[in-house]
Amino acid sequence: MKTEDQGEDRIWTQLYQEANEEAAKEPILASYLHAIVLNHNTLEDALAFHLAGKLSGPSLQPMLMREVIDEAFLKRPEIGIEFREDLKAILERDAAAQKYVEPFLHYKGFLALQSYRIAHWLWISDRKGLAFHLQNRISELFGVDIHPAATIGKGLLIDHATSVVIGETAVIEDDVSILHEVTLGGTGNMTGDRHPKVRKGVLIGAGAKILGNVEIGEFSKIAAGSVVLTDLPPHCTAAGVPAKIVGRPFSDIPAYAMNHHLHKPEED
Ligand SMILES: CC(C)(COP(=O)(O)OP(=O)(O)OC[C@H]1O[C@@H](n2cnc3c(N)ncnc32)[C@H](O)[C@@H]1OP(=O)(O)O)[C@@H](O)C(=O)NCCC(=O)NCCS
C-alpha cells in the first residue's frame, strides 16, 4: 500500500519505529512485537497477521483467516486508506493515545472496526455466511456488535468501544467519534431501512442511543446518555431522554474536539 502521495508510508514507518523502541525497552514483549509488527514489510501485512491471530478459532484456522484478510486488502485497497485514517483519528482525538503502535496492538475499538471492514467486504462480495461468522467473532472478542452490512466511512474513532452496537442499515460518514455503549439501532417498529444515518464530523457521547431511521446532521453532538428518536439538524448539541436540542457546539468539528483535550482553537 502506497501512501496518499505514493511515497513512503509514514504511518507504517512510525509504527515500526515505535515497535522497535518498545521491543528494546520491554524485552518480555519483544517476541510478540516481532511477530505482530517487526517481521512484516507493510502495514497491511502486519494488520492481516494481527487480525488473523485474533479472529481465528477452532472453526477457522489462522492461515485460512489470513488468506481471507489478504484477499480483502487486495481486492478492496480502500480498506488500507480507511484504516490509516482510523489510526490517525485515534492519535488526533484520544488524549490517551500517544503512539500508533498502542491502538494498533491493543485498542479494541480499532481492532473491531478493522475486523468489521473485512466482514463488510465479505458481505458486499456475497459471502454472507463468513461475514456473519466474523460478526460473531468480533462480538465475542471485543464486545462490539457491528452488522456487516452497515456502511461506515473512514476516520472513525470508537473510543473504549465496549457495548457499541451498530445495526444493519446504519450509515456513519467520515470523521465521526463514538464513545462506548452507543447504540445505532432500530426502534423495533420498522423493517427495511430502519437505522440511523450519522453525517460527517458528529460526536456521539457514551451511552447515547440513537434509534430508528433518523438523520444526525453533520458536526452535531449527542450528549452522553441521550436517547435520540428524531432527526437532528447540522451543528447542534442534543441531550436528554428523549433528546432535545440544547445548543450549538463550541467547536465546528465536535468529533475532533471530543472533549478529550484535543482542542483545535482555529475551529472554534
Ligand atoms: C454534550 C457534550 C458533548 C457537551 O456539548 P456542548 O455543546 O459543549 O454542551 P454544553 O456543555 O454547553 O451543555 C448544553 C446543555 O446540555 C446539558 N448537558 C450536557 N451534557 C448533558 C448530558 N450528558 N445529559 C443531559 N444534559 C446534558 C448541559 O447541562 C447544558 O444545559 P444548560 O444549558 O441547561 O446548562 C458533553 O456534555 C457530553 O455529553 N460529552 C460526551 C463525553 C463522553 O461521552 N465522555 C465519556 C468519556 S469516557
The ligand as an SDF file (V2000), in Angstrom:
LIG
                    3D

 48 50  0  0  0  0  0  0  0  0999 V2000
  -22.9460   17.2470   25.1960 C   0  0  0  0  0  0  0  0  0  0  0  0
  -21.4660   17.4780   25.4180 C   0  0  0  0  0  0  0  0  0  0  0  0
  -20.7040   16.9470   24.2080 C   0  0  0  0  0  0  0  0  0  0  0  0
  -21.2120   18.9400   25.6050 C   0  0  0  0  0  0  0  0  0  0  0  0
  -21.6180   19.6610   24.4610 O   0  0  0  0  0  0  0  0  0  0  0  0
  -21.7570   21.2690   24.4650 P   0  0  0  0  0  0  0  0  0  0  0  0
  -22.2760   21.6940   23.1420 O   0  0  0  0  0  0  0  0  0  0  0  0
  -20.4530   21.8340   24.9150 O   0  0  0  0  0  0  0  0  0  0  0  0
  -22.8980   21.4790   25.5390 O   0  0  0  0  0  0  0  0  0  0  0  0
  -22.8750   22.2460   26.9520 P   0  0  0  0  0  0  0  0  0  0  0  0
  -21.8580   21.6580   27.8580 O   0  0  0  0  0  0  0  0  0  0  0  0
  -22.8300   23.7040   26.6580 O   0  0  0  0  0  0  0  0  0  0  0  0
  -24.2940   21.8600   27.5360 O   0  0  0  0  0  0  0  0  0  0  0  0
  -25.5040   22.3320   26.9680 C   0  0  0  0  0  0  0  0  0  0  0  0
  -26.6270   21.9280   27.9110 C   0  0  0  0  0  0  0  0  0  0  0  0
  -26.7630   20.4990   27.8760 O   0  0  0  0  0  0  0  0  0  0  0  0
  -26.6300   19.9630   29.1930 C   0  0  0  0  0  0  0  0  0  0  0  0
  -25.9320   18.6730   29.0780 N   0  0  0  0  0  0  0  0  0  0  0  0
  -24.6500   18.4520   28.7010 C   0  0  0  0  0  0  0  0  0  0  0  0
  -24.4000   17.1440   28.6880 N   0  0  0  0  0  0  0  0  0  0  0  0
  -25.5210   16.5210   29.0810 C   0  0  0  0  0  0  0  0  0  0  0  0
  -25.8680   15.1780   29.2720 C   0  0  0  0  0  0  0  0  0  0  0  0
  -24.9770   14.1760   29.0330 N   0  0  0  0  0  0  0  0  0  0  0  0
  -27.1380   14.8760   29.6380 N   0  0  0  0  0  0  0  0  0  0  0  0
  -28.0420   15.8610   29.8650 C   0  0  0  0  0  0  0  0  0  0  0  0
  -27.7550   17.1670   29.6940 N   0  0  0  0  0  0  0  0  0  0  0  0
  -26.5180   17.4860   29.3200 C   0  0  0  0  0  0  0  0  0  0  0  0
  -25.8280   20.9960   29.9660 C   0  0  0  0  0  0  0  0  0  0  0  0
  -26.0720   20.9110   31.3320 O   0  0  0  0  0  0  0  0  0  0  0  0
  -26.3480   22.2770   29.3650 C   0  0  0  0  0  0  0  0  0  0  0  0
  -27.6000   22.5710   29.9320 O   0  0  0  0  0  0  0  0  0  0  0  0
  -27.9660   24.0940   30.3890 P   0  0  0  0  0  0  0  0  0  0  0  0
  -27.8950   24.9060   29.1330 O   0  0  0  0  0  0  0  0  0  0  0  0
  -29.3400   23.9670   30.9570 O   0  0  0  0  0  0  0  0  0  0  0  0
  -26.9240   24.4890   31.3810 O   0  0  0  0  0  0  0  0  0  0  0  0
  -20.9390   16.7470   26.6800 C   0  0  0  0  0  0  0  0  0  0  0  0
  -21.7010   17.1770   27.8310 O   0  0  0  0  0  0  0  0  0  0  0  0
  -21.0380   15.2400   26.5650 C   0  0  0  0  0  0  0  0  0  0  0  0
  -22.0250   14.6030   26.8980 O   0  0  0  0  0  0  0  0  0  0  0  0
  -19.9090   14.6630   26.0430 N   0  0  0  0  0  0  0  0  0  0  0  0
  -19.7490   13.2220   25.9070 C   0  0  0  0  0  0  0  0  0  0  0  0
  -18.4860   12.8550   26.6300 C   0  0  0  0  0  0  0  0  0  0  0  0
  -18.3790   11.3830   26.9400 C   0  0  0  0  0  0  0  0  0  0  0  0
  -19.1130   10.5470   26.4610 O   0  0  0  0  0  0  0  0  0  0  0  0
  -17.4020   11.0910   27.7760 N   0  0  0  0  0  0  0  0  0  0  0  0
  -17.0960    9.7380   28.1460 C   0  0  0  0  0  0  0  0  0  0  0  0
  -15.5900    9.6420   28.2390 C   0  0  0  0  0  0  0  0  0  0  0  0
  -15.1070    8.0480   28.7590 S   0  0  0  0  0  0  0  0  0  0  0  0
  1  2  1  0
  2  3  1  0
  2  4  1  0
  2 36  1  0
  4  5  1  0
  5  6  1  0
  6  7  2  0
  6  8  1  0
  6  9  1  0
  9 10  1  0
 10 11  2  0
 10 12  1  0
 10 13  1  0
 13 14  1  0
 14 15  1  0
 15 16  1  0
 15 30  1  0
 16 17  1  0
 17 18  1  0
 17 28  1  0
 18 19  1  0
 18 27  1  0
 19 20  2  0
 20 21  1  0
 21 22  1  0
 21 27  2  0
 22 23  1  0
 22 24  2  0
 24 25  1  0
 25 26  2  0
 26 27  1  0
 28 29  1  0
 28 30  1  0
 30 31  1  0
 31 32  1  0
 32 33  2  0
 32 34  1  0
 32 35  1  0
 36 37  1  0
 36 38  1  0
 38 39  2  0
 38 40  1  0
 40 41  1  0
 41 42  1  0
 42 43  1  0
 43 44  2  0
 43 45  1  0
 45 46  1  0
 46 47  1  0
 47 48  1  0
M  END
$$$$
